[in-house]
Amino acid sequence: MKISDIANLLVNHIKDPLTTKEEYKQRHDICKSCEHYRKFKKFDTHYCNDCKCVIELKARVRYFKCPLDKWPELD
């Protein structure tokens, strides 16, 4: 990853860090139908068994991407 890529991520994060409610729901619904979707009972949350992310957090941040390319691109 180049310095310019990191700078762009930071600018985008500051400008518009979170997904809308609709975008979040779409991402979360995609994850729910995925074979890597798991429930972490101890903390009542869900995670991806492929990338080990907490889905509720990762789906909320606009510039995060699904490592399996299942989420649509956001404008």
Stockholm file with secondary structure:
# STOCKHOLM 1.0

chainA/1-75         MKISDIANLLVNHIKDPLTTKEEYKQRHDICKSCEHYRKFKKFDTHYCNDCKCVIELKARVRYFKCPLDKWPELD
#=GR chainA/1-75 SS CCHHHHHHHHHHHHHSCBCCHHHHHHHHHHHHTSTTEEEEGGGTEEEETTTCCBHHHHTTBTTCCCTTSCSCCCC
#=GC SS_cons        CCHHHHHHHHHHHHHSCBCCHHHHHHHHHHHHTSTTEEEEGGGTEEEETTTCCBHHHHTTBTTCCCTTSCSCCCC
//
